[in-house]
Amino acid sequence: MQDAVLAMLAKEASHGYHLHARLRQSLGPLGESMNRGQIYVTLARLEKAGLVVCERADGLPERPDRKVYALTPAGQQRVAAWLAEVGWPKPDLAEFHLKLVAAAAARLADPVELVGAQRRELLRRLNETQHAALAEPAGSGAGLLLEGIMLRLQADLRWLAACERAWSRIDDKVENA
């Protein structure tokens, strides 16, 4: 969650309510259960870690002053590292989706390139797992585990193909606009 919040701040400084709304919108139905308080706790932790700074923004007469959060240079470095990170064996699909949304929104990276980097890593791991499975005797417990890992990798690769198709269409619409 911290990295996604940081990446959302890479586009523009924002207050917690706006960040919460952007994250919920990005996650669709999965974001409906997101607690607004979680965003404020995350922002406090990021501020304590020196990754964001908080300033008071003048509010409207009917609203109190709001805290607006912005990235520090250390926060910008962490976002760049997060975008370059390729995660497996435990990829969090919602986090990867937020990475793509944030990268596109702030023009930090090309989502299709991020998908490609993730795909290359998964293909490398699938190849390694296939070789390990071939070395196992038929019917072994380790062979069954390796088969499960291969199936998971193949499913993740199919999802990445869907991501690439979707983000390529989005890129085409932006270029043609």
CNS distance restraints for C-alpha pairs under 8 A (distance, minus, plus):
assign (resid   1 and name CA) (resid   5 and name CA) 6.24 0.50 0.50
assign (resid   1 and name CA) (resid  42 and name CA) 7.63 0.50 0.50
assign (resid   1 and name CA) (resid  95 and name CA) 7.36 0.50 0.50
assign (resid   2 and name CA) (resid   6 and name CA) 6.20 0.50 0.50
assign (resid   2 and name CA) (resid  42 and name CA) 6.17 0.50 0.50
assign (resid   2 and name CA) (resid  43 and name CA) 7.93 0.50 0.50
assign (resid   2 and name CA) (resid  46 and name CA) 7.30 0.50 0.50
assign (resid   3 and name CA) (resid   7 and name CA) 6.09 0.50 0.50
assign (resid   3 and name CA) (resid  78 and name CA) 7.64 0.50 0.50
assign (resid   3 and name CA) (resid  79 and name CA) 6.51 0.50 0.50
assign (resid   3 and name CA) (resid  82 and name CA) 6.76 0.50 0.50
assign (resid   4 and name CA) (resid   8 and name CA) 6.18 0.50 0.50
assign (resid   4 and name CA) (resid  95 and name CA) 7.03 0.50 0.50
assign (resid   4 and name CA) (resid  98 and name CA) 6.15 0.50 0.50
assign (resid   4 and name CA) (resid  99 and name CA) 6.45 0.50 0.50
assign (resid   4 and name CA) (resid 102 and name CA) 7.26 0.50 0.50
assign (resid   5 and name CA) (resid   9 and name CA) 6.34 0.50 0.50
assign (resid   5 and name CA) (resid  19 and name CA) 7.21 0.50 0.50
assign (resid   5 and name CA) (resid  39 and name CA) 7.91 0.50 0.50
assign (resid   5 and name CA) (resid  42 and name CA) 7.96 0.50 0.50
assign (resid   5 and name CA) (resid  43 and name CA) 7.90 0.50 0.50
assign (resid   6 and name CA) (resid  10 and name CA) 6.41 0.50 0.50
assign (resid   6 and name CA) (resid  51 and name CA) 7.98 0.50 0.50
assign (resid   6 and name CA) (resid  52 and name CA) 7.92 0.50 0.50
assign (resid   6 and name CA) (resid  71 and name CA) 7.02 0.50 0.50
assign (resid   6 and name CA) (resid  75 and name CA) 6.72 0.50 0.50
assign (resid   6 and name CA) (resid  76 and name CA) 7.85 0.50 0.50
assign (resid   6 and name CA) (resid  79 and name CA) 6.32 0.50 0.50
assign (resid   7 and name CA) (resid  11 and name CA) 7.32 0.50 0.50
assign (resid   7 and name CA) (resid  79 and name CA) 5.66 0.50 0.50
assign (resid   7 and name CA) (resid  99 and name CA) 7.42 0.50 0.50
assign (resid   7 and name CA) (resid 102 and name CA) 5.54 0.50 0.50
assign (resid   7 and name CA) (resid 103 and name CA) 7.18 0.50 0.50
assign (resid   7 and name CA) (resid 106 and name CA) 7.81 0.50 0.50
assign (resid   8 and name CA) (resid  12 and name CA) 7.38 0.50 0.50
assign (resid   8 and name CA) (resid  19 and name CA) 7.13 0.50 0.50
assign (resid   8 and name CA) (resid 102 and name CA) 5.49 0.50 0.50
assign (resid   8 and name CA) (resid 105 and name CA) 7.91 0.50 0.50
assign (resid   8 and name CA) (resid 106 and name CA) 7.47 0.50 0.50
assign (resid   9 and name CA) (resid  13 and name CA) 5.41 0.50 0.50
assign (resid   9 and name CA) (resid  14 and name CA) 6.54 0.50 0.50
assign (resid   9 and name CA) (resid  19 and name CA) 7.99 0.50 0.50
assign (resid   9 and name CA) (resid  69 and name CA) 7.49 0.50 0.50
assign (resid   9 and name CA) (resid  70 and name CA) 6.12 0.50 0.50
assign (resid   9 and name CA) (resid  71 and name CA) 6.35 0.50 0.50
assign (resid  10 and name CA) (resid  70 and name CA) 7.81 0.50 0.50
assign (resid  10 and name CA) (resid  71 and name CA) 6.65 0.50 0.50
assign (resid  10 and name CA) (resid  76 and name CA) 7.03 0.50 0.50
assign (resid  10 and name CA) (resid  79 and name CA) 7.76 0.50 0.50
assign (resid  10 and name CA) (resid 106 and name CA) 5.99 0.50 0.50
assign (resid  11 and name CA) (resid 102 and name CA) 7.79 0.50 0.50
assign (resid  11 and name CA) (resid 105 and name CA) 6.48 0.50 0.50
assign (resid  11 and name CA) (resid 106 and name CA) 4.11 0.50 0.50
assign (resid  11 and name CA) (resid 107 and name CA) 7.70 0.50 0.50
assign (resid  12 and name CA) (resid  70 and name CA) 7.24 0.50 0.50
assign (resid  12 and name CA) (resid 106 and name CA) 7.84 0.50 0.50
assign (resid  13 and name CA) (resid  68 and name CA) 6.36 0.50 0.50
assign (resid  13 and name CA) (resid  69 and name CA) 5.43 0.50 0.50
assign (resid  13 and name CA) (resid  70 and name CA) 4.48 0.50 0.50
assign (resid  13 and name CA) (resid  71 and name CA) 7.35 0.50 0.50
assign (resid  14 and name CA) (resid  18 and name CA) 6.38 0.50 0.50
assign (resid  14 and name CA) (resid  19 and name CA) 6.54 0.50 0.50
assign (resid  14 and name CA) (resid  68 and name CA) 5.10 0.50 0.50
assign (resid  14 and name CA) (resid  69 and name CA) 5.36 0.50 0.50
assign (resid  14 and name CA) (resid  70 and name CA) 6.78 0.50 0.50
assign (resid  15 and name CA) (resid  19 and name CA) 6.39 0.50 0.50
assign (resid  15 and name CA) (resid  66 and name CA) 6.87 0.50 0.50
assign (resid  15 and name CA) (resid  67 and name CA) 5.78 0.50 0.50
assign (resid  15 and name CA) (resid  68 and name CA) 4.41 0.50 0.50
assign (resid  15 and name CA) (resid  69 and name CA) 5.88 0.50 0.50
assign (resid  16 and name CA) (resid  20 and name CA) 6.07 0.50 0.50
assign (resid  16 and name CA) (resid  36 and name CA) 7.90 0.50 0.50
assign (resid  16 and name CA) (resid  39 and name CA) 6.32 0.50 0.50
assign (resid  16 and name CA) (resid  40 and name CA) 6.12 0.50 0.50
assign (resid  16 and name CA) (resid  43 and name CA) 7.69 0.50 0.50
assign (resid  16 and name CA) (resid  67 and name CA) 7.72 0.50 0.50
assign (resid  16 and name CA) (resid  68 and name CA) 7.51 0.50 0.50
assign (resid  16 and name CA) (resid  69 and name CA) 7.79 0.50 0.50
assign (resid  17 and name CA) (resid  21 and name CA) 6.29 0.50 0.50
assign (resid  17 and name CA) (resid  36 and name CA) 7.23 0.50 0.50
assign (resid  18 and name CA) (resid  22 and name CA) 6.20 0.50 0.50
assign (resid  19 and name CA) (resid  23 and name CA) 6.12 0.50 0.50
assign (resid  19 and name CA) (resid  39 and name CA) 7.57 0.50 0.50
assign (resid  20 and name CA) (resid  24 and name CA) 6.10 0.50 0.50
assign (resid  20 and name CA) (resid  34 and name CA) 8.00 0.50 0.50
assign (resid  20 and name CA) (resid  36 and name CA) 6.05 0.50 0.50
assign (resid  20 and name CA) (resid  39 and name CA) 6.39 0.50 0.50
assign (resid  21 and name CA) (resid  25 and name CA) 6.07 0.50 0.50
assign (resid  22 and name CA) (resid  26 and name CA) 6.07 0.50 0.50
assign (resid  23 and name CA) (resid  27 and name CA) 6.20 0.50 0.50
assign (resid  23 and name CA) (resid  31 and name CA) 6.90 0.50 0.50
assign (resid  23 and name CA) (resid  98 and name CA) 7.79 0.50 0.50
assign (resid  24 and name CA) (resid  28 and name CA) 6.06 0.50 0.50
assign (resid  24 and name CA) (resid  29 and name CA) 7.92 0.50 0.50
assign (resid  24 and name CA) (resid  30 and name CA) 7.66 0.50 0.50
assign (resid  24 and name CA) (resid  31 and name CA) 4.29 0.50 0.50
assign (resid  24 and name CA) (resid  32 and name CA) 6.18 0.50 0.50
assign (resid  24 and name CA) (resid  34 and name CA) 7.00 0.50 0.50
assign (resid  25 and name CA) (resid  31 and name CA) 7.03 0.50 0.50
assign (resid  26 and name CA) (resid  31 and name CA) 7.56 0.50 0.50
assign (resid  26 and name CA) (resid  98 and name CA) 6.80 0.50 0.50
assign (resid  26 and name CA) (resid 101 and name CA) 6.98 0.50 0.50
assign (resid  27 and name CA) (resid  31 and name CA) 4.79 0.50 0.50
assign (resid  27 and name CA) (resid  94 and name CA) 7.06 0.50 0.50
assign (resid  27 and name CA) (resid  97 and name CA) 7.87 0.50 0.50
assign (resid  27 and name CA) (resid  98 and name CA) 7.40 0.50 0.50
assign (resid  28 and name CA) (resid  32 and name CA) 7.08 0.50 0.50
assign (resid  30 and name CA) (resid  34 and name CA) 7.94 0.50 0.50
assign (resid  34 and name CA) (resid  38 and name CA) 7.51 0.50 0.50
assign (resid  35 and name CA) (resid  39 and name CA) 7.28 0.50 0.50
assign (resid  36 and name CA) (resid  40 and name CA) 6.95 0.50 0.50
assign (resid  37 and name CA) (resid  41 and name CA) 6.25 0.50 0.50
assign (resid  38 and name CA) (resid  42 and name CA) 6.07 0.50 0.50
assign (resid  39 and name CA) (resid  43 and name CA) 6.10 0.50 0.50
assign (resid  40 and name CA) (resid  44 and name CA) 6.14 0.50 0.50
assign (resid  41 and name CA) (resid  45 and name CA) 6.30 0.50 0.50
assign (resid  42 and name CA) (resid  46 and name CA) 6.14 0.50 0.50
assign (resid  43 and name CA) (resid  47 and name CA) 6.05 0.50 0.50
assign (resid  43 and name CA) (resid  52 and name CA) 7.60 0.50 0.50
assign (resid  43 and name CA) (resid  69 and name CA) 7.82 0.50 0.50
assign (resid  44 and name CA) (resid  48 and name CA) 6.15 0.50 0.50
assign (resid  45 and name CA) (resid  49 and name CA) 6.14 0.50 0.50
assign (resid  46 and name CA) (resid  50 and name CA) 6.30 0.50 0.50
assign (resid  46 and name CA) (resid  51 and name CA) 5.24 0.50 0.50
assign (resid  46 and name CA) (resid  52 and name CA) 5.76 0.50 0.50
assign (resid  47 and name CA) (resid  51 and name CA) 5.74 0.50 0.50
assign (resid  47 and name CA) (resid  52 and name CA) 4.77 0.50 0.50
assign (resid  47 and name CA) (resid  53 and name CA) 5.74 0.50 0.50
assign (resid  47 and name CA) (resid  54 and name CA) 7.25 0.50 0.50
assign (resid  50 and name CA) (resid  72 and name CA) 7.03 0.50 0.50
assign (resid  50 and name CA) (resid  74 and name CA) 7.02 0.50 0.50
assign (resid  50 and name CA) (resid  75 and name CA) 7.43 0.50 0.50
assign (resid  51 and name CA) (resid  71 and name CA) 6.05 0.50 0.50
assign (resid  51 and name CA) (resid  72 and name CA) 5.33 0.50 0.50
assign (resid  51 and name CA) (resid  73 and name CA) 7.43 0.50 0.50
assign (resid  51 and name CA) (resid  74 and name CA) 5.42 0.50 0.50
assign (resid  51 and name CA) (resid  75 and name CA) 4.06 0.50 0.50
assign (resid  51 and name CA) (resid  76 and name CA) 7.77 0.50 0.50
assign (resid  51 and name CA) (resid  78 and name CA) 7.97 0.50 0.50
assign (resid  52 and name CA) (resid  69 and name CA) 6.25 0.50 0.50
assign (resid  52 and name CA) (resid  70 and name CA) 5.36 0.50 0.50
assign (resid  52 and name CA) (resid  71 and name CA) 4.41 0.50 0.50
assign (resid  52 and name CA) (resid  72 and name CA) 5.12 0.50 0.50
assign (resid  52 and name CA) (resid  75 and name CA) 6.19 0.50 0.50
assign (resid  53 and name CA) (resid  69 and name CA) 5.60 0.50 0.50
assign (resid  53 and name CA) (resid  70 and name CA) 5.45 0.50 0.50
assign (resid  53 and name CA) (resid  71 and name CA) 6.37 0.50 0.50
assign (resid  53 and name CA) (resid  72 and name CA) 6.44 0.50 0.50
assign (resid  54 and name CA) (resid  67 and name CA) 6.08 0.50 0.50
assign (resid  54 and name CA) (resid  68 and name CA) 5.55 0.50 0.50
assign (resid  54 and name CA) (resid  69 and name CA) 4.55 0.50 0.50
assign (resid  54 and name CA) (resid  70 and name CA) 6.58 0.50 0.50
assign (resid  55 and name CA) (resid  67 and name CA) 5.53 0.50 0.50
assign (resid  55 and name CA) (resid  68 and name CA) 5.32 0.50 0.50
assign (resid  55 and name CA) (resid  69 and name CA) 6.54 0.50 0.50
assign (resid  56 and name CA) (resid  65 and name CA) 6.20 0.50 0.50
assign (resid  56 and name CA) (resid  66 and name CA) 5.61 0.50 0.50
assign (resid  56 and name CA) (resid  67 and name CA) 4.61 0.50 0.50
assign (resid  56 and name CA) (resid  68 and name CA) 6.06 0.50 0.50
assign (resid  57 and name CA) (resid  65 and name CA) 5.70 0.50 0.50
assign (resid  57 and name CA) (resid  66 and name CA) 5.31 0.50 0.50
assign (resid  57 and name CA) (resid  67 and name CA) 6.04 0.50 0.50
assign (resid  57 and name CA) (resid  68 and name CA) 6.23 0.50 0.50
assign (resid  58 and name CA) (resid  64 and name CA) 7.85 0.50 0.50
assign (resid  58 and name CA) (resid  65 and name CA) 5.14 0.50 0.50
assign (resid  58 and name CA) (resid  66 and name CA) 6.84 0.50 0.50
assign (resid  59 and name CA) (resid  63 and name CA) 5.53 0.50 0.50
assign (resid  59 and name CA) (resid  64 and name CA) 5.44 0.50 0.50
assign (resid  59 and name CA) (resid  65 and name CA) 4.45 0.50 0.50
assign (resid  59 and name CA) (resid  66 and name CA) 6.21 0.50 0.50
assign (resid  60 and name CA) (resid  64 and name CA) 7.02 0.50 0.50
assign (resid  60 and name CA) (resid  65 and name CA) 7.71 0.50 0.50
assign (resid  71 and name CA) (resid  75 and name CA) 5.17 0.50 0.50
assign (resid  71 and name CA) (resid  76 and name CA) 6.14 0.50 0.50
assign (resid  72 and name CA) (resid  76 and name CA) 6.28 0.50 0.50
assign (resid  73 and name CA) (resid  77 and name CA) 6.27 0.50 0.50
assign (resid  74 and name CA) (resid  78 and name CA) 6.24 0.50 0.50
assign (resid  75 and name CA) (resid  79 and name CA) 6.26 0.50 0.50
assign (resid  76 and name CA) (resid  80 and name CA) 6.32 0.50 0.50
assign (resid  77 and name CA) (resid  81 and name CA) 6.22 0.50 0.50
assign (resid  78 and name CA) (resid  82 and name CA) 6.07 0.50 0.50
assign (resid  79 and name CA) (resid  83 and name CA) 6.16 0.50 0.50
assign (resid  80 and name CA) (resid  84 and name CA) 6.34 0.50 0.50
assign (resid  80 and name CA) (resid 108 and name CA) 7.86 0.50 0.50
assign (resid  81 and name CA) (resid  85 and name CA) 6.15 0.50 0.50
assign (resid  83 and name CA) (resid  99 and name CA) 6.68 0.50 0.50
assign (resid  83 and name CA) (resid 103 and name CA) 7.46 0.50 0.50
assign (resid  83 and name CA) (resid 109 and name CA) 7.57 0.50 0.50
assign (resid  83 and name CA) (resid 114 and name CA) 7.47 0.50 0.50
assign (resid  84 and name CA) (resid 114 and name CA) 7.59 0.50 0.50
assign (resid  86 and name CA) (resid 117 and name CA) 7.04 0.50 0.50
assign (resid  86 and name CA) (resid 118 and name CA) 5.52 0.50 0.50
assign (resid  86 and name CA) (resid 121 and name CA) 7.02 0.50 0.50
assign (resid  87 and name CA) (resid  91 and name CA) 5.35 0.50 0.50
assign (resid  87 and name CA) (resid 118 and name CA) 7.39 0.50 0.50
assign (resid  88 and name CA) (resid 122 and name CA) 7.51 0.50 0.50
assign (resid  91 and name CA) (resid  95 and name CA) 7.98 0.50 0.50
assign (resid  91 and name CA) (resid  96 and name CA) 7.37 0.50 0.50
assign (resid  92 and name CA) (resid  96 and name CA) 6.17 0.50 0.50
assign (resid  93 and name CA) (resid  97 and name CA) 6.04 0.50 0.50
assign (resid  94 and name CA) (resid  98 and name CA) 6.19 0.50 0.50
assign (resid  95 and name CA) (resid  99 and name CA) 6.14 0.50 0.50
assign (resid  96 and name CA) (resid 100 and name CA) 6.39 0.50 0.50
assign (resid  97 and name CA) (resid 101 and name CA) 6.29 0.50 0.50
assign (resid  98 and name CA) (resid 102 and name CA) 5.88 0.50 0.50
assign (resid  99 and name CA) (resid 103 and name CA) 5.91 0.50 0.50
assign (resid 100 and name CA) (resid 104 and name CA) 6.15 0.50 0.50
assign (resid 100 and name CA) (resid 111 and name CA) 5.04 0.50 0.50
assign (resid 100 and name CA) (resid 114 and name CA) 7.35 0.50 0.50
assign (resid 101 and name CA) (resid 105 and name CA) 6.02 0.50 0.50
assign (resid 101 and name CA) (resid 111 and name CA) 7.66 0.50 0.50
assign (resid 102 and name CA) (resid 106 and name CA) 6.04 0.50 0.50
assign (resid 102 and name CA) (resid 107 and name CA) 7.99 0.50 0.50
assign (resid 102 and name CA) (resid 108 and name CA) 7.81 0.50 0.50
assign (resid 103 and name CA) (resid 107 and name CA) 5.59 0.50 0.50
assign (resid 103 and name CA) (resid 108 and name CA) 4.79 0.50 0.50
assign (resid 103 and name CA) (resid 109 and name CA) 5.08 0.50 0.50
assign (resid 103 and name CA) (resid 110 and name CA) 6.73 0.50 0.50
assign (resid 103 and name CA) (resid 111 and name CA) 6.43 0.50 0.50
assign (resid 104 and name CA) (resid 108 and name CA) 6.58 0.50 0.50
assign (resid 104 and name CA) (resid 109 and name CA) 6.46 0.50 0.50
assign (resid 104 and name CA) (resid 110 and name CA) 6.37 0.50 0.50
assign (resid 104 and name CA) (resid 111 and name CA) 6.20 0.50 0.50
assign (resid 109 and name CA) (resid 113 and name CA) 7.56 0.50 0.50
assign (resid 109 and name CA) (resid 114 and name CA) 7.41 0.50 0.50
assign (resid 110 and name CA) (resid 114 and name CA) 6.46 0.50 0.50
assign (resid 111 and name CA) (resid 115 and name CA) 6.21 0.50 0.50
assign (resid 111 and name CA) (resid 167 and name CA) 6.64 0.50 0.50
assign (resid 112 and name CA) (resid 116 and name CA) 6.19 0.50 0.50
assign (resid 112 and name CA) (resid 163 and name CA) 7.95 0.50 0.50
assign (resid 112 and name CA) (resid 164 and name CA) 5.60 0.50 0.50
assign (resid 112 and name CA) (resid 167 and name CA) 6.15 0.50 0.50
assign (resid 112 and name CA) (resid 168 and name CA) 6.63 0.50 0.50
assign (resid 113 and name CA) (resid 117 and name CA) 6.22 0.50 0.50
assign (resid 114 and name CA) (resid 118 and name CA) 6.29 0.50 0.50
assign (resid 115 and name CA) (resid 119 and name CA) 6.08 0.50 0.50
assign (resid 115 and name CA) (resid 160 and name CA) 6.28 0.50 0.50
assign (resid 115 and name CA) (resid 163 and name CA) 7.17 0.50 0.50
assign (resid 115 and name CA) (resid 164 and name CA) 6.35 0.50 0.50
assign (resid 116 and name CA) (resid 120 and name CA) 6.17 0.50 0.50
assign (resid 116 and name CA) (resid 164 and name CA) 7.91 0.50 0.50
assign (resid 117 and name CA) (resid 121 and name CA) 6.42 0.50 0.50
assign (resid 118 and name CA) (resid 122 and name CA) 6.27 0.50 0.50
assign (resid 118 and name CA) (resid 160 and name CA) 7.95 0.50 0.50
assign (resid 119 and name CA) (resid 123 and name CA) 6.04 0.50 0.50
assign (resid 119 and name CA) (resid 157 and name CA) 6.36 0.50 0.50
assign (resid 119 and name CA) (resid 160 and name CA) 6.76 0.50 0.50
assign (resid 120 and name CA) (resid 124 and name CA) 6.18 0.50 0.50
assign (resid 121 and name CA) (resid 125 and name CA) 6.27 0.50 0.50
assign (resid 122 and name CA) (resid 126 and name CA) 5.98 0.50 0.50
assign (resid 122 and name CA) (resid 153 and name CA) 6.41 0.50 0.50
assign (resid 122 and name CA) (resid 156 and name CA) 7.97 0.50 0.50
assign (resid 122 and name CA) (resid 157 and name CA) 7.04 0.50 0.50
assign (resid 123 and name CA) (resid 127 and name CA) 6.11 0.50 0.50
assign (resid 123 and name CA) (resid 153 and name CA) 7.95 0.50 0.50
assign (resid 123 and name CA) (resid 157 and name CA) 7.90 0.50 0.50
assign (resid 124 and name CA) (resid 128 and name CA) 6.36 0.50 0.50
assign (resid 125 and name CA) (resid 129 and name CA) 6.08 0.50 0.50
assign (resid 125 and name CA) (resid 153 and name CA) 7.96 0.50 0.50
assign (resid 126 and name CA) (resid 130 and name CA) 6.04 0.50 0.50
assign (resid 126 and name CA) (resid 150 and name CA) 6.02 0.50 0.50
assign (resid 126 and name CA) (resid 153 and name CA) 6.33 0.50 0.50
assign (resid 126 and name CA) (resid 154 and name CA) 7.78 0.50 0.50
assign (resid 127 and name CA) (resid 131 and name CA) 6.31 0.50 0.50
assign (resid 128 and name CA) (resid 132 and name CA) 6.26 0.50 0.50
assign (resid 129 and name CA) (resid 133 and name CA) 6.05 0.50 0.50
assign (resid 129 and name CA) (resid 146 and name CA) 6.36 0.50 0.50
assign (resid 129 and name CA) (resid 149 and name CA) 7.42 0.50 0.50
assign (resid 129 and name CA) (resid 150 and name CA) 6.59 0.50 0.50
assign (resid 130 and name CA) (resid 134 and name CA) 6.23 0.50 0.50
assign (resid 130 and name CA) (resid 146 and name CA) 7.72 0.50 0.50
assign (resid 130 and name CA) (resid 150 and name CA) 7.14 0.50 0.50
assign (resid 131 and name CA) (resid 135 and name CA) 6.53 0.50 0.50
assign (resid 132 and name CA) (resid 136 and name CA) 6.72 0.50 0.50
assign (resid 132 and name CA) (resid 146 and name CA) 7.55 0.50 0.50
assign (resid 133 and name CA) (resid 142 and name CA) 7.96 0.50 0.50
assign (resid 133 and name CA) (resid 143 and name CA) 5.51 0.50 0.50
assign (resid 133 and name CA) (resid 146 and name CA) 5.83 0.50 0.50
assign (resid 133 and name CA) (resid 147 and name CA) 7.17 0.50 0.50
assign (resid 136 and name CA) (resid 140 and name CA) 6.78 0.50 0.50
assign (resid 136 and name CA) (resid 142 and name CA) 7.16 0.50 0.50
assign (resid 136 and name CA) (resid 143 and name CA) 5.74 0.50 0.50
assign (resid 137 and name CA) (resid 143 and name CA) 7.29 0.50 0.50
assign (resid 138 and name CA) (resid 143 and name CA) 7.15 0.50 0.50
assign (resid 139 and name CA) (resid 143 and name CA) 6.68 0.50 0.50
assign (resid 139 and name CA) (resid 144 and name CA) 7.28 0.50 0.50
assign (resid 140 and name CA) (resid 144 and name CA) 6.53 0.50 0.50
assign (resid 141 and name CA) (resid 145 and name CA) 6.41 0.50 0.50
assign (resid 142 and name CA) (resid 146 and name CA) 6.13 0.50 0.50
assign (resid 143 and name CA) (resid 147 and name CA) 6.13 0.50 0.50
assign (resid 144 and name CA) (resid 148 and name CA) 6.34 0.50 0.50
assign (resid 145 and name CA) (resid 149 and name CA) 6.34 0.50 0.50
assign (resid 146 and name CA) (resid 150 and name CA) 6.18 0.50 0.50
assign (resid 147 and name CA) (resid 151 and name CA) 6.20 0.50 0.50
assign (resid 148 and name CA) (resid 152 and name CA) 6.20 0.50 0.50
assign (resid 149 and name CA) (resid 153 and name CA) 6.16 0.50 0.50
assign (resid 150 and name CA) (resid 154 and name CA) 6.10 0.50 0.50
assign (resid 151 and name CA) (resid 155 and name CA) 6.17 0.50 0.50
assign (resid 152 and name CA) (resid 156 and name CA) 6.18 0.50 0.50
assign (resid 153 and name CA) (resid 157 and name CA) 6.11 0.50 0.50
assign (resid 154 and name CA) (resid 158 and name CA) 6.29 0.50 0.50
assign (resid 155 and name CA) (resid 159 and name CA) 6.34 0.50 0.50
assign (resid 156 and name CA) (resid 160 and name CA) 6.18 0.50 0.50
assign (resid 157 and name CA) (resid 161 and name CA) 6.26 0.50 0.50
assign (resid 158 and name CA) (resid 162 and name CA) 6.46 0.50 0.50
assign (resid 159 and name CA) (resid 163 and name CA) 6.26 0.50 0.50
assign (resid 160 and name CA) (resid 164 and name CA) 6.10 0.50 0.50
assign (resid 161 and name CA) (resid 165 and name CA) 6.27 0.50 0.50
assign (resid 162 and name CA) (resid 166 and name CA) 6.22 0.50 0.50
assign (resid 163 and name CA) (resid 167 and name CA) 6.05 0.50 0.50
assign (resid 164 and name CA) (resid 168 and name CA) 5.84 0.50 0.50
assign (resid 165 and name CA) (resid 169 and name CA) 6.32 0.50 0.50
assign (resid 166 and name CA) (resid 170 and name CA) 6.39 0.50 0.50
assign (resid 167 and name CA) (resid 171 and name CA) 6.06 0.50 0.50
assign (resid 168 and name CA) (resid 172 and name CA) 6.09 0.50 0.50
assign (resid 169 and name CA) (resid 173 and name CA) 6.23 0.50 0.50
assign (resid 170 and name CA) (resid 174 and name CA) 6.31 0.50 0.50
assign (resid 171 and name CA) (resid 175 and name CA) 6.17 0.50 0.50
assign (resid 172 and name CA) (resid 176 and name CA) 6.08 0.50 0.50
assign (resid 173 and name CA) (resid 177 and name CA) 6.03 0.50 0.50
